[in-house]
Amino acid sequence: MKKIILSLIATLFLITSTLADTYVRGYYKSNGTYVQPHYRSSPNSTTSDNWSTYGNTNPYTGERGTRKSCGSSLLNC
């Protein structure tokens, strides 16, 4: 029974984290530069959970975040 419950929790966690990602299609900037398609964290009102924030790691590239966190709200930045 414990194995079933742990499996369900793990599956729920994976589904939830996958739904939190947003796919961005490739596009051209106004200066003509092409931006490759990529994934980013879903937009929300906090900066502390973005992949670029110090202490977080982008699960697709493995790059560590370097930006300083402004706290839990964009209003603190």
N, C-alpha and C positions, 0 to 999 in steps of 0.2 A: 504494500500500500504506500509506503514511504517513497519507493522508487517512482511510482505513478505520479504522486504529488510533486516530487522534485522535477520530473520530466515536464509536467504541465507548467510549472513555474518557469523553468528554463525556456520552454517554447513561447510562453507569454512574453518573457523578457526579450527574446530575439525578435518577435513580431513587433513589439512596441518600439524597440530601437530602430528597426528597419523603417517603420512608418514615420519616424522623426526626421528622416533624411529627405532632402528635396533634390531632384535631378534638375540641373540647369542645362538647357540646350545651348549649343555653340552659337555665337553671335559676333557681329562686327561692331566695334566701338566707333564713335564719331570720327576718330583719327585714322580709321582704316585697319586697325589692329584686330586680328581674329582671336577670340577667346574660345579655347577648347571646351567641349562639353565636360561637365564635372558634377559632383555631388557636393552639397553644403548642408549644414544643419538647418533645420526649419527655423524661420524667423519667429521671434517671440520678444517679450519685453525685457529680457535679461541678457547681459553680456557674459555672465559667468559660465554658461554652458556651451559657448561657441568653441569650435575646434581651434580657432586661432588664439584663444585665451590661454595664458600661462597655466600649466598644470594639466591641460587637456591634450589629447592626441587625436589626429585625424585618422579614423579607422581605415580609410581607403589608401592614404599615402604613407602613413606612419610618421608624418611630420608632427613635431611637438609645437604646441602653441607658444607664442612669444609675447603676445599683447598683455598688458597689465589689466587686471579686472577692475572695473569701476564699481564693484559691488553687485547687488542683486537687481538693480534697476538702471535703465538708461538715463534716468533723471539725475543720477549721481555722477555722471561723467563730466 
